[in-house]
Amino acid sequence: MEILLNIVLVLVGFVLLIKGADFFVDGAASLARKLKVPSLVVGLTIVAMGTSAPELAVSVSSSLTNSNSMAVGNVVGSNLFNLLVVLGVCAAITPVIVNKDVIKRDFPVSIGVMLIFGALLFTGTQSNTLDRIESVILIALLIGYMIWTVVSALKGRKNAAEEETEQKFVWWKCALFILGGVAAIVFGGTLVVDNAKALGLAIGMSETLVGLTICAIGTSLPELVTSVVAARKGESDMAIGNVVGSNIFNVVCILGISGLISPIAIDAASFTNIIVDIIVFIVVAIIGYIFCLNKKINRVEGVALVVMYVAYMAYAILREPTIQAMFA
């Protein structure tokens, strides 16, 4: 009976995710048109922060309970999922047009902040630790990036031609769509993760394996659903902005806040795996960036990104001690 309830709640969670993303994208797009702000900027800021709420909740909760290595694994794993699966699936459904600002500014920043984070882990005052001073550095990078993005948006808005919108803009309706959409996305994502985790444990999956698969993917479901909905609605800028913005936000804000709450100390065994994962992210991010240079990610490239994630997941599962013990 409990398993049946878990299945029903997973389905309810998916419905909330899909409908929440639908309302959220409509509200964000409406706000962008009203303020004459490019959809890309909305995707990099409002949408990216909203869809990163589950990662923020998981990482902050991990810090509060001193499970700090989980905060790092959550961020790196989510960034890989965003880049390879979210962007890959969007491109596989419909080719994603890449804005020049993403190529010149945002995509390089997403790679750069991950490199900086990896460097801080190596060169910090404490070995294998992100302390509070280094966390402040990450938050300072977030503030600098947000100022850069807003200033660029204001310049673009100033130079843009005036446009009349056919539909009348209603503030309360837009706010309801955005806030209600975020609430549905976060609550739906929580339902899916919690109940899928319970199902995984019920069928004999280890907690480690559940964390690597269900939980890591589950906290990134908002990004996946929101970006796919945006792409299908012709909002390619918002779709790719959500992916790149979430990846930047995850590193500089989520890890910055988590490290401020409690210095992130990583044990030796986990540290090796995390460094490998950071290197993997940087490599696949460079590949993704090369795809973007053509100003469009086509279906073949989208499928290639998804295949890379499947290969990464196979590696991540096989390196687990419990899995290796099964083949010993």
Phi, psi and omega per residue, in radians:
M1 nan -0.702 3.132
E2 -1.138 -0.681 3.121
I3 -1.113 -0.700 3.112
L4 -1.087 -0.706 3.102
L5 -1.110 -0.717 3.098
N6 -1.044 -0.751 -3.133
I7 -1.100 -0.787 3.132
V8 -1.070 -0.759 -3.116
L9 -1.193 -0.574 3.051
V10 -1.092 -0.775 3.130
L11 -1.125 -0.725 3.088
V12 -1.063 -0.728 3.112
G13 -1.039 -0.748 3.134
F14 -1.141 -0.678 3.101
V15 -1.083 -0.784 3.113
L16 -1.086 -0.717 3.111
L17 -1.054 -0.845 -3.063
I18 -1.173 -0.853 -3.122
K19 -1.225 -0.649 3.100
G20 -1.080 -0.751 3.117
A21 -1.124 -0.668 3.135
D22 -1.059 -0.876 3.120
F23 -1.139 -0.721 -3.101
F24 -1.078 -0.800 -3.141
V25 -1.127 -0.737 3.117
D26 -1.078 -0.771 -3.136
G27 -1.153 -0.757 -3.134
A28 -1.152 -0.713 3.124
A29 -1.146 -0.680 3.109
S30 -1.121 -0.726 3.111
L31 -1.124 -0.704 -3.140
A32 -1.092 -0.742 3.136
R33 -1.156 -0.716 -3.125
K34 -1.120 -0.780 -3.096
L35 -1.491 -0.041 -3.091
K36 0.983 0.682 3.082
V37 -1.788 2.338 3.138
P38 -0.995 2.513 3.124
S39 -1.019 -0.552 3.133
L40 -1.030 -0.784 -3.111
V41 -1.139 -0.700 3.090
V42 -1.089 -0.724 3.112
G43 -1.113 -0.673 -3.115
L44 -1.268 -0.371 -3.034
T45 -2.014 -1.426 -3.041
I46 -1.035 -0.897 -3.085
V47 -1.161 -0.759 -3.125
A48 -1.078 -0.755 3.139
M49 -1.179 -0.722 -3.133
G50 -1.095 -0.781 -3.105
T51 -1.351 -0.237 3.083
S52 -1.560 0.036 -3.120
A53 -0.988 -0.735 3.118
P54 -1.079 -0.737 3.102
E55 -1.074 -0.707 3.118
L56 -1.096 -0.772 -3.140
A57 -1.092 -0.783 -3.128
V58 -1.132 -0.787 -3.076
S59 -1.208 -0.730 3.114
V60 -1.157 -0.716 3.085
S61 -1.070 -0.672 3.116
S62 -1.117 -0.702 3.125
S63 -1.153 -0.719 -3.132
L64 -1.121 -0.473 3.135
T65 -1.802 0.206 3.128
N66 1.078 0.423 3.022
S67 -1.680 1.108 -2.923
N68 -1.231 -0.590 -3.125
S69 -1.131 -0.471 3.092
M70 -1.132 -0.608 3.130
A71 -1.082 -0.742 -3.136
V72 -1.212 -0.820 3.135
G73 -1.040 -0.662 3.125
N74 -1.088 -0.768 -3.098
V75 -1.211 -0.864 -3.108
V76 -1.113 -0.765 3.123
G77 -1.108 -0.722 3.129
S78 -1.145 -0.681 3.129
N79 -1.121 -0.698 3.085
L80 -1.114 -0.744 3.124
F81 -1.104 -0.774 3.133
N82 -1.020 -0.850 -3.070
L83 -1.184 -0.819 -3.001
L84 -1.528 -0.764 -3.065
V85 -1.576 -0.903 -3.098
V86 -1.066 -0.926 3.140
L87 -1.180 -0.665 -3.140
G88 -1.116 -0.799 3.139
V89 -1.139 -0.733 3.098
C90 -1.005 -0.804 -3.124
A91 -1.201 -0.585 3.128
A92 -1.192 -0.588 3.120
I93 -1.304 -0.869 3.108
T94 -2.626 2.279 -3.120
P95 -0.865 2.340 -3.075
V96 -1.669 2.078 3.078
I97 -1.360 2.287 -3.053
V98 -1.824 2.109 3.112
N99 -1.164 2.535 -3.124
K100 -1.077 -0.523 3.114
D101 -1.144 -0.592 3.085
V102 -1.114 -0.724 -3.120
I103 -1.210 -0.764 -3.050
K104 -1.423 -0.587 -2.989
R105 -2.079 -1.051 -2.866
D106 -1.303 -0.773 -3.139
F107 -1.133 -0.809 3.069
P108 -1.044 -0.625 3.113
V109 -1.110 -0.715 -3.126
S110 -1.097 -0.611 3.073
I111 -1.291 -0.732 -3.091
G112 -1.086 -0.741 -3.105
V113 -1.179 -0.565 3.084
M114 -1.203 -0.680 3.072
L115 -1.091 -0.743 3.129
I116 -1.107 -0.749 3.122
F117 -1.061 -0.801 3.095
G118 -1.055 -0.697 3.120
A119 -1.137 -0.683 3.128
L120 -1.114 -0.618 3.102
L121 -1.137 -0.608 -3.120
F122 -1.418 -0.691 -2.957
T123 -1.821 0.131 -3.091
G124 -1.178 3.008 -3.130
T125 -1.178 -0.453 3.084
Q126 -2.109 2.484 -3.100
S127 -1.138 2.363 3.070
N128 0.992 0.554 -3.059
T129 -2.368 2.408 2.976
L130 -1.773 1.812 -3.069
D131 -1.531 -3.078 -3.043
R132 -1.182 -0.636 3.119
I133 -1.106 -0.780 3.131
E134 -1.171 -0.568 3.081
S135 -1.145 -0.669 3.082
V136 -1.098 -0.647 3.098
I137 -1.052 -0.765 3.130
L138 -1.101 -0.763 3.137
I139 -1.146 -0.637 3.077
A140 -1.097 -0.671 3.083
L141 -1.107 -0.684 3.096
L142 -1.070 -0.835 -3.128
I143 -1.066 -0.767 3.113
G144 -1.078 -0.739 -3.141
Y145 -1.160 -0.719 -3.137
M146 -1.135 -0.716 3.096
I147 -1.089 -0.785 3.115
W148 -1.011 -0.798 -3.106
T149 -1.149 -0.784 -3.126
V150 -1.138 -0.758 3.120
V151 -1.059 -0.752 3.108
S152 -1.088 -0.691 3.137
A153 -1.146 -0.720 3.129
L154 -1.124 -0.664 3.094
K155 -1.123 -0.777 3.131
G156 -1.114 -0.663 3.125
R157 -1.178 -0.675 -3.133
K158 -1.139 -0.643 -3.094
N159 -1.525 -0.173 -3.060
A160 -1.351 2.626 3.091
A161 -1.312 2.582 3.129
E162 -1.166 2.371 3.137
E163 -2.181 2.405 3.070
E164 -1.699 2.302 3.107
T165 -1.623 2.439 -3.111
E166 -1.232 -0.672 -3.093
Q167 -1.566 2.435 3.103
K168 -1.224 2.330 -3.121
F169 -1.495 2.259 3.114
V170 -2.097 2.004 -3.044
W171 -1.022 -0.842 -3.055
W172 -1.142 -0.604 3.134
K173 -1.210 -0.721 3.112
C174 -1.095 -0.795 3.134
A175 -1.097 -0.700 3.120
L176 -1.104 -0.744 3.132
F177 -1.095 -0.799 -3.085
I178 -1.207 -0.920 -3.092
L179 -1.194 -0.737 3.104
G180 -1.148 -0.666 3.105
G181 -1.117 -0.770 3.109
V182 -1.081 -0.774 -3.139
A183 -1.051 -0.772 -3.141
A184 -1.153 -0.673 3.123
I185 -1.118 -0.837 -3.104
V186 -1.155 -0.819 -3.117
F187 -1.163 -0.727 3.112
G188 -1.102 -0.737 3.106
G189 -1.089 -0.686 3.116
T190 -1.131 -0.749 3.107
L191 -1.044 -0.787 -3.117
V192 -1.117 -0.847 -3.092
V193 -1.103 -0.879 -3.065
D194 -1.101 -0.778 -3.073
N195 -1.389 -0.554 3.044
A196 -1.181 -0.645 3.080
K197 -1.085 -0.775 3.121
A198 -1.073 -0.708 3.103
L199 -1.123 -0.736 3.131
G200 -1.059 -0.782 3.125
L201 -1.172 -0.599 -3.118
A202 -1.159 -0.526 -3.135
I203 -1.668 0.178 2.994
G204 1.716 0.148 3.084
M205 -1.289 2.494 3.105
S206 -1.281 2.771 3.121
E207 -1.077 -0.632 3.126
T208 -1.088 -0.792 -3.119
L209 -1.182 -0.674 3.087
V210 -1.085 -0.726 3.126
G211 -1.111 -0.690 -3.122
L212 -1.223 -0.499 -3.048
T213 -1.876 -1.287 -3.008
I214 -1.093 -0.877 -3.060
C215 -1.203 -0.758 -3.128
A216 -1.086 -0.763 3.132
I217 -1.262 -0.684 -3.075
G218 -1.055 -0.742 -3.133
T219 -1.226 -0.242 3.107
S220 -1.764 0.021 3.107
L221 -1.022 -0.670 3.098
P222 -1.011 -0.748 3.099
E223 -1.080 -0.751 -3.103
L224 -1.099 -0.925 -3.077
V225 -1.132 -0.774 -3.110
T226 -1.101 -0.771 -3.120
S227 -1.190 -0.681 3.119
V228 -1.128 -0.780 3.114
V229 -1.070 -0.771 3.135
A230 -1.066 -0.771 -3.138
A231 -1.097 -0.730 -3.134
R232 -1.184 -0.456 3.109
K233 -1.523 0.081 3.132
G234 1.449 0.197 3.139
E235 -1.690 1.134 -3.105
S236 -1.070 -0.673 3.137
D237 -1.062 -0.723 3.139
M238 -1.195 -0.647 -3.130
A239 -1.108 -0.897 -3.118
I240 -1.285 -0.549 3.077
G241 -1.109 -0.656 3.094
N242 -1.079 -0.785 -3.126
V243 -1.132 -0.942 -3.083
V244 -1.173 -0.750 3.133
G245 -1.104 -0.727 3.105
S246 -1.088 -0.718 3.140
N247 -1.124 -0.677 3.088
I248 -1.202 -0.817 -3.117
F249 -1.058 -0.721 -3.136
N250 -1.012 -0.743 -3.071
V251 -1.337 -0.990 -2.955
V252 -1.400 -0.516 -3.126
C253 -1.661 -0.951 -3.065
I254 -1.131 -0.847 3.112
L255 -1.205 -0.590 3.101
G256 -1.094 -0.826 3.128
I257 -1.159 -0.764 -3.136
S258 -1.061 -0.739 3.138
G259 -1.198 -0.551 3.075
L260 -1.193 -0.685 3.130
I261 -1.141 -0.810 3.137
S262 -2.706 2.127 3.132
P263 -0.839 2.328 -3.055
I264 -1.520 1.758 3.116
A265 -1.739 2.238 -3.071
I266 -2.000 2.261 3.135
D267 -1.209 2.826 -3.005
A268 -1.007 -0.769 -3.099
A269 -1.142 -0.797 3.136
S270 -1.192 -0.594 -3.112
F271 -1.049 -0.762 3.132
T272 -1.041 -0.817 -3.134
N273 -1.120 -0.704 -3.124
I274 -1.146 -0.733 3.104
I275 -1.092 -0.720 3.092
V276 -1.070 -0.763 -3.140
D277 -1.115 -0.667 3.094
I278 -1.107 -0.750 3.114
I279 -1.101 -0.747 3.106
V280 -1.036 -0.782 3.136
F281 -1.043 -0.803 -3.106
I282 -1.079 -0.733 3.137
V283 -1.102 -0.876 -3.105
V284 -1.227 -0.505 3.080
A285 -1.154 -0.676 3.088
I286 -1.128 -0.705 3.089
I287 -1.086 -0.778 3.102
G288 -1.079 -0.663 3.130
Y289 -1.139 -0.681 3.096
I290 -1.070 -0.711 3.070
F291 -1.040 -0.683 -3.084
C292 -1.206 -0.415 -3.067
L293 -1.056 -0.405 3.082
N294 -1.429 0.077 -3.138
K295 1.133 0.269 3.070
K296 -2.830 2.349 3.026
I297 -1.781 1.983 -3.059
N298 -1.512 3.126 -3.055
R299 -1.110 -0.718 -3.138
V300 -1.084 -0.768 3.122
E301 -1.151 -0.629 3.087
G302 -1.090 -0.788 3.101
V303 -1.099 -0.683 3.119
A304 -1.047 -0.695 3.117
L305 -1.104 -0.757 3.136
V306 -1.126 -0.711 3.118
V307 -1.075 -0.681 3.103
M308 -1.085 -0.637 3.122
Y309 -1.199 -0.701 3.101
V310 -1.047 -0.742 3.108
A311 -1.108 -0.720 3.113
Y312 -1.105 -0.775 3.139
M313 -1.083 -0.691 3.105
A314 -1.072 -0.763 3.106
Y315 -1.108 -0.800 -3.098
A316 -1.086 -0.640 3.122
I317 -1.261 -0.770 -3.081
L318 -1.197 -0.402 -3.128
R319 -1.437 -0.168 3.137
E320 -1.179 2.332 -3.113
P321 -0.956 -0.696 -3.129
T322 -1.133 -0.631 3.115
I323 -1.274 -0.722 3.125
Q324 -1.094 -0.619 3.138
A325 -1.115 -0.532 -3.139
M326 -1.174 -0.483 -3.111
F327 -1.753 -0.036 -3.109
A328 -1.262 nan nan
